[in-house]
Amino acid sequence: MPSKKTTPAVTLPADEARAYLVSHLALAAPVFPAGAPGARALLARLRHIQLDPLDVIGTNADLVALARVEGLVRGDVFRHLYPGHAFEHWAKERCLLPASAFPHYREGSLEAPWWRHATRLERLPPEVPGAVLRELEARGPLSAAELTDHGAVEPLDWSGWKGTAKATSMALEVLWRRCDIVVCGRSPRGKRYDVPHRALPDVARASPGYTAAGEEGFSRWALGERVEAAGLLSRGAGAHWSMLAPVRGSALPDTLVREGVLEEVVLPEASRRYLAPAGFRDRPVTAPDERMRILGPLDPLLWDRSLVKQLFGFEYIWEVYKPEEQRRWGWYVCPLLHRGRLVGRLQARVEEDVLRVERLWREKGVKLDDAALDEALARHARACGAVNVRRPRARVG
């Protein structure tokens, strides 16, 4: 019987925790090759890149990649990863995941309880998922619009958010969740789907190699991946656990700490405890360079807003889905990281050939380097196909 002896937590000073996170999440200095090899190495390092469909100055996935990899433009993160190097599934919400994770998901991925897989099956005619799968096998890759129309179904309604009313699209959601199919590309007509043995030929038939089978094996692997992805994963409840919320309250985190797979961390003046990868203090910490980085609203550094406030003194709320009158900052606001600190935030958009910064906030008590910001905006404009930048000079907001 394994020992239940408690393993002492590691006390990590705030400045060391901040430097570790910035380095661990590849935001200190360039560490990847340029272009396609860099995008693939980035995904392997981060484990998850959270997805969001909004494309204002690039999607969140674009922003995550552009902050870390040279030689990319808007959309390259998808062009360089699909097909063959990535797939999409639930992790920290819906994410890009490296192809190497696919055998784990196929073997026993956890269903987010709010995703209502069973409800979809109840509403679909039983023959439709099989028909869609056979068509993809014969003709894929295809988008939903290119597949045979199998009529209408009753859409799901989540507190006013309506799901698809098309049987074909709902069948794609069911098959995708099961890992019977994968997203293998994106086009102006939407996501493209294919069967795994074509889209992920190097891993589609691989075994995850668990020592524990089924859900237990998946949970052990997924928790380790989430801790690596976060760097410091709070043991308190929150969106940073997402589909692993049931694991948080189980015995597994304590078991992995006892086994030496994970370490428990305490930060000064914090009530929460954190999980970190075993041996994380022995990993080299890269000193921040002089480049300012524009972070996506769902960048891994920002997943745990309480931790960001504690370590960086930076309060961040993504207000994109709030009514305008309830917003403190703005609609699509991106933090600015410079020399390892969060120094400001901006709201911008691309209009024709201009990257237009609509609002710029400088953090109180922190000097914002205007030359570094101008360089960051010029780089981002080029990545978005813009040739000019317009931005306010004075503090606003």
N, C-alpha and C positions, 0 to 999 in steps of 0.2 A: 504494500500500500504506500503511495507517495506521501512524503512528509508534508504536513500542513504548516510548517514553521514559516513565519512571516519574514520576507526578505526586506532588509532596510531600504528605505527610499533614498535616492541621491538628491542632495540639495544643490541646485544650480543657480548661481547668481544671475540676476536679470541681464546684465551686459553680456555674459557668456551665452545665455540662452538666446538672446537676440542675434549675436554673431553666428551661433551655430545654425539657427533657422535660416538666415539669409544665405549662408554658404550651402547648407544641406539642400535648399530648394533652388540652387543654381542661379541665384540673383546677385552674387558678389562680383563675379567676373566671368567672361566667356570661358567655358570649359568644353564646348562641343565644336566639332567641325562645322563648316558652313553648309548651308543648303540641305539637301535630302538626307545625307548621313547624320547631320546634326539634329534634324527633326526626329529621326528614328531613335537616336541616342537619348534625346530629351525625354521621349515617352518612356523609354526603358528606365530612366533615372527617376522620373516623377511618379510612375505607376499609373496615375490617373490624370487626365486633363478634362476638367468639367466642361460640359457642352451647354450652350444656350443659343437659340436661333437668332437672337437679335444681332444685327450687323450694322453698327453705327460708324465706328472707325476700325472695323474688323470684328469678327465674333470673339467671344471670350477665348476660344481655342487659339485664334490668331494672336490675340494679345499675349497669352501665356507664352507662345512660341517666339514672338517678335521681341519679347523682353529678354530672351535668353540665347537665341541662335542668330548668327549672322547670315546674310545672304538669302533671307526669306522675304516674300511679299505676301500680301493679303490672299488667303486661300491656299497657300503652299502647304500648310500643315495637313490639309486633307489630301492635296495632290501627291504629297510625298509619302503619306502613310497608307493610302488606299490604292489598290487592293494589296493584300499580302502581309502588311506590317501592323495592322490595327483592326479592331472591331469595336462596337459600341455595346455597352450594357450598364446596368445599375452598379455603381460603386459609391462615390460621393455624388449622389443623384446620378443622372445619366452622364456617362463619361466615355471618352476615348480610352481604350485599354490596349496594351501591347498584345500582339498575336500570341505570345507565350502564355498569356493568361487564359486563352480560350479553352484548353482542356479542363481547367478548374471549373469554369462556368458551365461547361457542358455536363460535367460530372454531377454538380450539385449546387448550383447557385441558389441563394436565398431569394425568395420573392418578397419584394417590398409589400407590406400588408395593405397599403393603400392603392396598389396597382390593379387590383381586382381582376386578376387573370381568370378566375372561375366565372365571374360575371360575363366576361367576354365570350367564354365558351358556351354559356347558356343562351346567349343571344345569337350566336352564329349557327346557321344551318350546318349540321355535322359533317357534310361532305365538302364544305368550302375550304377549310385549311388544307386538306389533302390535295384538292384540285390546284390550289395556289402553289403548293410545294412541288407538285409534278410539273407545273408550267415553268417554274423557276429552274428546275433541274433540266428541262428540255431547252429552254430559251434564254436563261439568265446570262448576265445580270440585267435586271429590269427595274424600273421605277413602278410605283403603284399605278400610275396613269397608263403604263404600257401593258399591264396585265389585264386579263379578261375581267370584265365587270360582272360581279356576282350579285348585283342588286343591293338593296338597302337593308340596314339593320337598325334597331333602336340604339341611339347613341348613349354613351355613359354621360352622366351629369355629376361633376364634382363641384358642389357649392357654386353652381352657375357656369362652370367651365364645361363646355360641350366637347365630347370626343367625336370620333368619326362616325358618320352614318352610313359608310360604305362597307359592305361585307368584305370586299377584297382587302381594304386597308386594315380592318379589324383582324382579319386572318393573318396579315403580315405581322401585326403586333403580337399575336399569339405565337406564331412560329419563331419570331425573333426572340421572345422571352425564353422559349424552350431551347434556344441555340440550334434549332433546325435550319435556320437561315441566319445570315449576318448582313449588316450594312457594309457595303464594299465600295461606296463612293457617293459623291454628292454632285448634283447638277442643277441647273436652273429649274428643272422639273421636280426636284426634290431628291430624297435619299434613293440610292440604288441598292438592290438586294441581290444576293446570290447564295448558293449552297456552300457550306464551309469547305468541302473538299476542293472547290475551284478557287474560292476567295482566299483561303488560308491553307494552301496545300502542304506547307511544312509542319503544321501543328494539328490539323483537323482530326487526325486519327491517333494523336499522341495520348498517352496516359498521364494524368496529373501526378501519379506516383505517391499517393497518400499512404501513410502508415495507418491512418484511421479512415474508414470508408464514409461515403455519403456526406450528410450535412456536417457532421463533426469534423471531418477532414477539410471540407471547404471552409468552415468557420475558422479553424486554426490558420489556414493559409491566408484567408481574406483579412483577418485581424492583423497579421504580420505585415501584409501589403499596405493596409490603411495606416499603420503606425509609420512605416517607411515613407508613405506619401505625405503624411502630415508633419513628420519630424518630431513633434510633441503633440500627442493626442490626449486631450482632456478626458478624464474619466467621468466627468459630469455629463448629464444629458445635453443634447443639442443636435443641430443639423449636421455637425461634423461626423456624427455616427451614421446618419441616413439609414441605409438598408441593414446596417449591422447593429441597430438599436437593441434587438433581442440579445445579441452577444454581450453588449455592454453590461447588462444586469446578470449575466450568467457567471459561473465559476471560472470560465476560460481565461479572462485577463489575469486573475491571480495565479492560475495554473502556469501560464506562460512566463510570468515573472518568477515564480518559484523554480521553473525549469531553466531559467537563464536565457530564454528566448527574447524576452523584453525586460526593460528596466523601468521601475517606477521613479518618477521625478517630482520633487517639491520645489516650487519657486518661492522666494522670500515674499512674505506678506500676501500670499495667495492661499485661499482655502481649498482650492481644487488640487488634485494630484493628476499627474500626466504619465502617459506611457511613451517610452522612447525605445529605439532599437538597441539591442544589447551591444555594448562596446561603443556607443555613440561618442563618448568623450575622447576616445582614441582616434577618431576620424580627423583628418586634417581639415582645418577651418581656413577658407580662402578669405583674405582681406578684401573689402569692397574696393572696386575701381572708381574712376571719376565719372562714369557714365550714369546719367539719369535714366530711369526706366519708367515707362507708363504701364501700370499694372491693370489687368482685366478685373472686373468686379468680382469674379469667381476664381481669382488666382489662388493657388494653394496657400500662399502666405496669409490670405484673408479669410480662410474657412472658419477659423475660430475667432470671432470678433472680440470676445472677452480677452483672449490672449493677446491679440493685437493691441488692445487698449492698455493692457498691463505692461507689455514689453516695449511698445513704441510710443505710448502716450497718445495714440491716434484713435479717435472714435470714427468708426466707419459703418454706415448703414446703406445697403443698396436699396434705393427708393424707387426703382423702375416700375414696380407694380403698385405704388402708393398713389392715391389721388393727388393732384398737383398741390392743392391747398394744405396737404399734410406733409409735404416734403420740406426738410430742413436745408438740403443741399440742392439736388437737382435730379433729372430723370436718369441719365446714364453717366455717372460720375466715376472717374478712374483715379486712383491714388498715384502719387509720384514717389518713387523710391530713389534716394540719392545718398551715396556713401553709407549704406546700411541703415538709413533712417527714412521714415515716411515724412516728407517735408511739405506736401501740399496735395491738391486734387484739382482735376479739371473736368469740364464737360465740353465735348467737341463733337463735330460731325464733318463728314466729307461732302462738300457741295460742288459738283462738277470737278474742277481741277484745283480746288482750294480745301485745305484742312483748316477749318474755322473753329477756333477755341471760343466757345460762347461765354464761359465763365471760368475763372481761375481763382482758387483759394490758396493762400499761403498760410501754413500753420503758424499760429501765434508762438513766438519765442524761438522759432526755427528759421534760419536764413535760407531762403530759396535762391539758388544760383541761377540767375537769368540766362547766362551763357550756356550752361548745361541744359536748361530747359529748351532753349532755342535749338540746340543740337538734337535733343531728343525728338522735338516736333518735326524738324527737318527730316530725320531718319524715318519717322513714322509716316510723314507725308509721302515720301518716295515709295514706301511699302504699300501705301494705299493708292498709288497712281496719281497723287496730287503734285502740283508743281509749285504751289504757293502756300504759305501759312499766314493766317491772320489770328492774332491773339492779343488780349488786353495786357497792359503792362502793370497797371495798379492792382492792388488787392481788391477783390469784389466779394460779394456774398455776405 
